[in-house]
Amino acid sequence: MSTIPFIGSHQEDSPVVAAARRAVARTLWELEQEWKNPRPDAVVAAARRHLTAAENWADARREGA
């Protein structure tokens, strides 16, 4: 069973916020896949991509994009 939560569509989200939310879900999935066959460099790279996507999502929500 996946640990990735369902991130559905929210009518109040702007297209920018929705795209950022989907990027977070995608990078979390990538991180989960790298964790299953752990290679330290790949896991760290996936974690950094996920963190960047999460920061972008937070910024978009804060700015009300």
C-alpha positions in Angstrom: 0.0 0.0 0.0 1.3 3.4 -0.9 2.0 6.0 1.7 1.2 8.8 -0.8 -2.0 10.6 0.3 -4.7 11.3 -2.2 -4.4 14.9 -3.4 -7.6 15.7 -5.1 -8.8 18.7 -6.9 -10.0 21.7 -4.9 -12.3 24.2 -6.6 -10.9 27.1 -4.8 -7.3 26.4 -6.0 -5.9 28.5 -8.8 -4.2 26.7 -11.7 -0.8 27.6 -10.3 -1.6 26.1 -6.8 -3.2 23.0 -8.4 -0.1 22.5 -10.6 2.2 22.9 -7.6 0.1 20.4 -5.6 0.4 17.9 -8.4 4.1 18.4 -8.5 4.4 17.6 -4.8 2.4 14.4 -5.2 4.6 13.4 -8.2 7.9 14.1 -6.3 6.6 12.2 -3.3 5.8 9.2 -5.5 9.4 9.4 -7.0 10.9 9.6 -3.5 8.8 6.5 -2.5 10.1 4.6 -5.5 13.7 5.5 -4.8 13.3 4.4 -1.2 12.2 1.0 -2.2 15.6 0.3 -3.8 17.7 2.6 -1.7 20.7 4.1 -3.3 21.8 7.0 -1.1 22.5 9.5 -3.8 19.2 8.8 -5.6 17.2 9.0 -2.4 18.8 12.3 -1.4 18.2 13.7 -4.9 14.5 12.7 -4.8 14.1 14.1 -1.3 15.6 17.4 -2.4 13.2 17.5 -5.4 10.3 16.8 -3.1 11.3 19.5 -0.7 11.6 22.1 -3.5 8.2 21.1 -4.8 6.7 21.4 -1.4 8.2 24.9 -0.9 6.9 26.0 -4.2 3.4 24.8 -3.3 3.6 26.6 0.0 4.7 29.8 -1.7 1.9 29.6 -4.3 -0.7 29.1 -1.5 0.7 31.9 0.6 0.7 34.3 -2.4 -2.8 33.2 -3.3 -1.7 32.5 -6.9 
